[in-house]
């Protein structure tokens, strides 16, 4: 089951990169980057998964002595949560730049923006 999540994550990464490289509309490029970001997060979660282990919560179901061998490492999950927040901030920044570009140029087509300085 974990290979399905990994394969789906890699497919999302490839779809996002393809969309970012082939589109000229900046909003479609931003959506493509978000799709690729989701794929990276899914791959990180799939890498951190270990078959037969439980969530990293210590209670009466998992005794303290067996915790090392019975729980999943919570570090990949924490990294994915951090990556989600950073991705949200980067997406908001890209949308702000797209809005300013539209205000300045009147278009969202990046092939029409040839000048080096705004």
C-alpha positions as CSV (number, residue, x, y, z in Angstrom):
1,X,0.0,0.0,0.0
2,X,2.9,2.4,0.7
3,X,4.2,2.0,-2.9
4,X,0.8,3.4,-4.2
5,X,1.3,6.6,-2.2
6,X,4.9,6.9,-3.4
7,X,3.9,6.4,-7.0
8,X,1.0,8.8,-6.7
9,X,3.4,11.4,-5.2
10,X,5.9,11.0,-8.1
11,X,3.1,11.3,-10.6
12,X,1.9,14.5,-9.0
13,X,5.5,15.9,-9.0
14,X,5.8,15.1,-12.7
15,X,2.4,16.6,-13.5
16,X,3.3,19.7,-11.7
17,X,6.6,20.1,-13.4
18,X,5.1,19.4,-16.8
19,X,2.4,22.1,-16.1
20,X,4.9,24.6,-14.9
21,X,7.2,24.2,-17.9
22,X,4.5,24.1,-20.6
23,X,2.0,26.8,-19.6
24,X,2.4,30.5,-20.3
25,X,-0.4,31.7,-18.0
26,X,1.1,32.5,-14.6
27,X,-2.0,31.3,-12.7
28,X,-1.7,27.9,-14.3
29,X,2.0,27.9,-13.4
30,X,1.2,28.7,-9.8
31,X,-1.4,25.8,-9.7
32,X,1.2,23.5,-11.2
33,X,3.7,24.4,-8.5
34,X,1.1,23.7,-5.9
35,X,0.4,20.2,-7.4
36,X,4.2,19.5,-7.4
37,X,4.4,20.6,-3.8
38,X,1.5,18.2,-2.9
39,X,3.4,15.4,-4.6
40,X,6.5,16.1,-2.6
41,X,4.6,16.1,0.6
42,X,3.0,12.8,-0.3
43,X,6.3,11.2,-1.1
44,X,7.7,12.4,2.3
45,X,4.8,10.8,4.1
46,X,5.2,7.6,2.1
47,X,8.9,7.4,2.9
48,X,8.2,7.8,6.7
49,X,5.6,5.0,6.7
50,X,6.6,1.7,8.2
51,X,4.3,-1.3,7.8
52,X,3.0,-2.8,11.0
53,X,3.8,0.1,13.3
54,X,1.4,2.5,15.1
55,X,1.1,6.2,15.5
56,X,3.7,7.9,17.8
57,X,1.4,8.2,20.8
58,X,2.5,6.6,24.0
59,X,-0.4,5.3,26.0
60,X,-1.5,1.9,27.5
61,X,-1.7,0.4,24.0
62,X,2.1,0.8,23.5
63,X,4.2,0.2,26.5
64,X,7.3,2.4,27.0
65,X,9.7,-0.6,26.7
66,X,8.3,-1.5,23.2
67,X,8.0,2.0,21.9
68,X,11.1,2.0,19.8
69,X,10.1,-1.1,17.9
70,X,6.3,-0.4,17.6
71,X,5.9,3.2,16.7
72,X,6.6,5.3,13.6
73,X,9.2,8.0,13.7
74,X,7.3,11.3,13.9
75,X,10.0,13.4,12.2
76,X,8.8,13.0,8.6
77,X,5.3,13.9,9.7
78,X,6.6,17.1,11.3
79,X,8.6,17.9,8.2
80,X,5.5,17.6,6.0
81,X,3.5,19.8,8.3
82,X,6.3,22.4,8.1
83,X,6.4,22.0,4.3
84,X,2.7,22.5,4.0
85,X,2.9,25.8,5.9
86,X,5.9,27.0,3.8
87,X,4.1,25.9,0.6
88,X,1.1,28.0,1.6
89,X,3.2,31.0,2.2
90,X,5.1,30.6,-1.1
91,X,1.8,30.2,-3.0
92,X,0.4,33.3,-1.4
93,X,3.5,35.2,-2.4
94,X,3.3,33.9,-6.0
95,X,-0.4,34.9,-6.2
96,X,0.5,38.4,-4.9
97,X,3.2,38.7,-7.6
98,X,0.7,37.6,-10.2
99,X,-1.8,40.2,-9.1
100,X,0.8,42.9,-9.2
101,X,1.9,41.7,-12.7
102,X,-1.7,41.9,-13.9
103,X,-2.1,45.4,-12.5
104,X,1.1,46.5,-14.1
105,X,1.0,44.8,-17.5
106,X,-2.7,44.0,-17.9
107,X,-2.0,40.3,-18.8
108,X,-1.1,37.1,-17.1
109,X,0.8,35.7,-20.1
110,X,4.5,35.5,-19.2
111,X,5.7,35.7,-22.8
112,X,4.4,39.3,-23.0
113,X,6.7,40.4,-20.1
114,X,10.1,41.1,-21.7
115,X,11.5,43.9,-19.7
116,X,14.1,43.2,-17.0
117,X,12.8,45.7,-14.5
118,X,9.2,46.3,-13.3
